[in-house]
Amino acid sequence: MQKITTLLALLTSGVLFSQAYSGPESVEYDYANSRWLVANTTSHQVLARSSTGVLTVFATLTGSGPYGIEIVGDVLYCCNGASVRGYSLATGTNVFNVNVGATFLNGLTHDNSGNLYATDFSGKKIYKIVIATSTFSTIATGLVQSPNGIVFDGANNRCVFANWGSNAPIKAIDLTSFAVTTLITTTSSNIDGISRDAAGNYYISTWGGQNVLRYDSAFANAPVSVATGLSNPADIFVNTVDNVLGIPNSGNNTVTFVNLALGSDTFEVNWLQSISVSPNPIVSVATLHFELNALMKVSAEIVNIEGKIVGNLYFNDDALQSGSVEIDLSDLNSGVYYLIFKADVHSKTIPLLVK
């Protein structure tokens, strides 16, 4: 049975974040900075969710949106009304602006040649934006349905995009001829987002079913349900390193994260939202930061490269509530060790380098 976990803006542990989701429309994982970025249409902000779960403002926009977001290099690009704007990942400052004259830019993706592709939901168009020259062209017009989420498929030199409406089709646009074809006509209604995992499977979020479905790379078999009971799931994203699917719920101001078991129809609960040790390498003392999805019995031990236990960590009520505990390794010789973090039947191993 599939299991999902929803992150609420205010956690029941009593920790109050400085920011909260506000009309979350799209998510993107920033691999370079180990954080999720979430576009919020009500507050007109992009929030950054750190590895320890803290929400901060990454950028503030004006006007409509932001809607679809996409990282290319060291810039986050955003659909912002009729324009595509870019913001430095390092500083959050605006570094790119192109007004394509669209009615309502919604989905956004990019290829491997420095081009962005944006869907115009209301105008039923698709635009190509050349980042280097800040120029654009219209590559699809007069689409039958309103195009929504869009994702690049490099192996087939195309973009695959989802569509709104009943029995919503999933279509592709060839990036050489710009011909539009229907890949499959689904039984779903009002598809919002689309993303791909490392195995090439497609994921779609639907408002009609309030769910996320997974299709194989060729759309040859019936879809598999990944998450249900959602609230207007919008522009989704698969973090292919951690195999985690991020789902913004625009209907109830939450973001759901699903831990995907690639190559299997089983989806296990994402029991651990985040865990890290800092600093690492360690001179003598470091701090373990962790965030669990449920109340669990927690323990941890330090082992050397031979697997021998050389230390244990103890978690009192304060440590469990704060999600942090000090690690004193001052008695250990320099070298590589491993921290084995255990919560009920689950475990996570983190390499440690002691100087």
N, C-alpha and C positions, 0 to 999 in steps of 0.2 A: 504494500500500500504506500502510495506516495505521501511524503510528508513535506510540509513547507514551514517556513518561519517568517513572520512579519516583524519588521523593525518599526516600533512606534517612536514618534518624535520624543515623547516623554517616557522614559523607561520606568517600570514599577519599582526598581531598586531605589528610587528617590534621587537619582542623578539627573539634574536638569541641564540639558544642553543649551548653549547660548543661542542656537538657531533651531528652527524646526522646518520640516517639509511644508511647502505651500503650493499646492497644485503641481506636484511632481509629474513631469511629462516625459522626460527621457533620462537615461543613465549611460555612463561610459566609465570604463575602468582605466585609470591613469597608471600604467605599469611602471613608469619611471619613478613615480612618487608614492606607489603603494596606497592608492586611495580611490574611492569612487567619486565621480562628479555627477551631480544631479541637477537638471534644469527644472526650475520652478516657475510656472507661468503666472501664478498669482502675485508673488513677490517680485517677479522679474529679476530673479537672481539665479546664479549657479552656485550651489553649495558643494563644499568638499567634505567628504566623510573620511576621516583619518583611519589608520589601521587600528586605533583604539576606540573608534566609534564616535569621536567628537565631530560635530557639525560646525563648520565655519563658512563665512561668505567668501567664495572665490572671486566672483565678479558680479556687478550690478549693471543691468541693461535698462534701456528705456523703450517704451512702446510695447508692441505685442511680443509675447514669448518671454524667454527663449523656449523653442520647441526642440527639434532634433539637434543633437550635438555630436561632434566627431573630432577626435584627436588626430592630427597629422603632424609628425615631428614634435616640436616643442610648443605647438599652438592648439588651443581648443577652439574649434569653429562652431558657431551657433546659428540656427535659423531664427531670425529676428524680424518678423513681419515680412516686408518685401526684400530684406537684405540678409546677407550672410556676413557675420562679424567674427573676427578672430581675437583670442585673448591669450597672452603669454602664459604658459603653464608655470613659469617661475615667479611671475609678479602679478598676474591677473589683469594686466593693463591691456587696453584695446590696441591691437596692432594691424588689424585688417578690416576693411569695409568695402563691400560690393553690393550695390543696390541693383537687383535684376528686374525690378518692376513687377514682381510676382504679387498675386492676391493674398496668398497665405502659404508661406514656406513651412513645410512640416518635417519630412524625413531628410536625413543627410548621411552620405557615405563618401568614400574616396577610393581611388584606384592607386596603383603603384607608380604612376607617372606624374604625380603632383596635381591631380584634378579632383575637384569635389563634384558630387551629383546631388541635387536637391529636388524634392518633389513639391509641387504647388498643388495643395489639396483642393482649393476652391477653383483655381484656374485650370486644373486637369492637365498640367504640363510637367515636364522634367527639364531641369537646367543643368548645364555643365559649366563649372567655374574653374578657370585656370588660375591657380594660386600665384604663380610666379609673376603673371602679368596683370592680375586683378581684372581679367576680362571674362565674359560669359557668352554663352549661346544657348538657344532653346533647342533641345534634341528630341523632344516629344511634345506634340500638341493634340488637342481634341481627343484626349483619352476618354474612354467610355465611362469608367468609374473614377472616383476621386482617389489618386494615389496617396499612400500614406508612408509607412516605413520602407526603407530601401537599404540594400546591402550589396557590396561588391563581390562578384564571383570571378576571381582572376583566372581560374583554370579554363573558363568558357568565355572570357573577355566580355562580360555582361554585368549588368546590375539587375538584381531580382527585387521586385517591389510588391508590397501588399496593397490591398485595395479595400475601400469602404463599401458598404451595401450588403444585401442578402446574397447568399451563395457566392461570397466574395472570391474572386479569382486571385491567384498569385501569378504575376506576369514577369517577363524579362525583357530588357532592352539591350540589343546588341550594340556594343560600343564602337563598332566599325561602320555598320550600315544604319544604325539607330532604328532598326526594325523592332517592333514590339510584338511579342508572342505570348500566348497564354500557356503557362506550365501546368496548371491544374485549376479546375473550378471546384472550390471547396464547398462543404455543407455549412461552413461557419459564416457568421454575419459580422460585419464591421470589424475587419482586421486592422489593428493599429500598428504594431511594431513587428519587425522581423530581424532575426540575427542568425549567426551560424556558429557551430562549435568547431573544435579542432578536427573532428572527423568529417566535416562537411555537411552535417545534418542542419536542417533549418528549423527555427523556432518562431512561432507566430503567436501574438497576443490578440485575443478577441474580446470585444465588448458584448457580443451576443451571448457567448457562453461564459463570460467572466473567467476565462481560463487561458492557459498557454499550452499549445500543442507542438509536438515535434514531428517533422517529416524527414524521411531519409533524403539523401542528396539528389536523388533522381525523382522524387515524389512518386515512387512506384508503389508504395505500400500505404495502408491506412495509417493515419497519424496516431501518435501515442500521447496521452495526457500527461503533462508535466506538473502543472499546478492548477488548482481549482479554488473557487471561493474568493476570487480576486475582486477588486473594485475599480472598474474601468482601467484595465492594465494598458499602459501606453507603450512608449518606444523602448524596447527591451535591449539588453546587451549581454553577451556571453564573455566572461573573463576566461579565456582559453588556457591560461596558466594554472589557475586554481579550479577550473571546471565549475564555476559558479555563475548562475544566471541571475542578473539583476532585473527586477520588475517594478517600475514605478506605478503605484496605484493612484491615479489622478482623482479617483472618486472619494477617497478617504484619507488622503495625505499621509500615506505610508509607502515604504519601499520593501518589497519582499525579495529575499535571496534564497535561491534553490541550489543545493549542491548536487551537481549532475554526475551520474555514474555513466561515463561514456561507454558506448558499445553494449549497453544493457538497458532493459526496460524498467529497471529498479532505480528509484530515486530516494536516497537516504536523507534523513534530516541533517541540515547543516547545524550541527551541535555547537560549533565554535565560530563566533563571528570574527574574532581577531586574536592574535597572540604575537608577542614580540619580546625581545630582550634588548635592552639598551643600557649602556653602550655595548657593542659587540664588534670587535674584540674587547676583552675585559682586562683591566689592570688588576683590580682586586674586588670591587663591588659593582654590581649591576642591578637592574630592576626588571622583573618579569611583569609584563602587562598582558591582561587577558580579558576577554568578554565572552561569556557563555550565553546560550539562548534559553537556558532553563536552569533551575536550581539543581545542582548535582554535587556529589561528593568528590572533592578535589584533593589530589596529592601530586607530588613531583619529586623526582630524584635525579641526581647527577651521576653519570657513569663515564668511565674513561673509555679509550678506544678498544680495550679488551673486554668491555662489558661489565666491569666491576663497579659496584655502587660505591661512590666516594663522597656522597653527600645527599641530604634530603631537605626539602623545603616544607615548611609547615604553614597552614593557612588558617588563621583565626577569623573571627567574624568581620573585623575591620578589613582584612585583606580580601575577603570574599566580596564585601560590599564595594570596596574601592577598585577591585580588579587589578591589584598590584601587590607584589611582595618583593622584598630585597633579597638578592643573592650574594652571599659573601663567599668568594672563592680565593681569598687571600692566602689560604693554607695550601693551595694546590700549585704544583709545578706548571711551568709554561707548557702549552700543548693544546690538543684538540680534545674536547669533551662533548657530552651530549646531555641535554636536559630533556627528560621524558615527562611530559605533562599528562596526567590522567584525570578523567572526569567520568565517573561510573565505568561503563564498559569501553569508553573511547580513550584514545591516546594520541598524542602529537609529539614528535621528536624535533628538537631544535639544536643544530650544531653550535657549539660555543668555542671560541678561541681565546685562551687565557694567555696573556703576555707575561 
